[in-house]
């Protein structure tokens, strides 16, 4: 196991020693560094059992000899991560050992489908308080040792965090919402109650005494009295809010009005199109010069700018072709 310590350090030494690079070509050092990496990775291929792999990854020259059942610190794996040895860390044997350590205490968890895995996670999260109490009272019991498993510990910590967030949000919501039995204290005051509050305050009563007498909160009484002092009135100010554009548009749409632009052209009906077709068929042999003497109304319209400078009006659906709603030029064209 002694040779497992030095390849990583030799690789790091070759990278950070410029004197060696000047004395020897860079290609030789790169080849030597590659051989050290392959040597460290090849040691993993010669492990014949999980115990040998555990001994290899937990070897510590300054610590005691690793025995089966001891807590795995994975010193060699941490050293490989520190020296950025990707091939060593990504070796299948190392990944299999890490997966077995992570899912320890949950046999067959990885072979279950997604639904059963979710149910198992929810079960562990719901029993988190039980595991915590057992771990506090008897940390060396079977249930207490279960809480030390990595994946179970992760689920319990996540459940604790989610419970804390839900409790914080619920407490904040309930703190801002008055209790149901006290909501009547915050109901709107009538003008008679406001007058009683002002009269009792002028008689020398305190806000708390007035609140108990009228069944209102002290804050409501204080606000009513403050309004009387600053504004000289106790009634609520009647407001006339300005409706928004969307509100006006929605109300007009509800009564059947649509936003339309003024009609400035004669719409072509199917009858007009048929008349045009009947006119053109006998004259299929006409030249361009002959067709220049014919005028057709065109429905197409082009606008080169973003604003076409047309004013919109509100009309009901189907009223765009009514004669008295057309402009004067269109009406004269109809007469012709």
PETANOR-V588532 format. One record per pair of residues at least 24 apart in sequence whose C-alpha atoms are under 8 Angstrom apart, sorted by the first residue. I is the first residue (numbers start at 1). J is the second residue. Records with the same first field share a line. If there is no record, write none. Layout:
I = J + J
This chain:
1 = 56 + 59
2 = 61
4 = 40 + 43 + 56 + 76
5 = 76
7 = 36 + 37 + 39 + 40
8 = 36 + 37 + 40 + 79 + 80 + 83 + 85
9 = 83
10 = 36
11 = 36 + 37
12 = 83
37 = 85 + 87 + 88
40 = 88
41 = 87 + 88 + 91
44 = 91 + 93
45 = 93
50 = 97
53 = 93 + 94
101 = 150
102 = 149 + 150 + 151
103 = 149 + 150 + 151
104 = 149 + 150 + 151
105 = 146 + 149 + 152
121 = 155
124 = 152 + 155 + 156
125 = 155 + 156 + 159
126 = 159
128 = 156 + 159 + 160
184 = 216
185 = 215 + 216 + 217
186 = 216 + 217 + 220
191 = 234 + 235
194 = 224 + 234 + 235
195 = 234
197 = 221 + 224 + 225
198 = 224 + 225 + 228
201 = 225
256 = 316 + 317
257 = 314 + 315 + 316 + 317
258 = 314 + 315 + 316 + 317
259 = 312 + 313 + 314 + 315
260 = 312 + 313 + 314 + 315
261 = 310 + 311 + 312 + 313
262 = 310 + 311 + 312 + 313 + 320 + 326
263 = 320 + 321 + 326 + 327
264 = 326 + 327 + 329 + 330
265 = 299 + 330
266 = 297 + 299 + 330
267 = 299
268 = 299
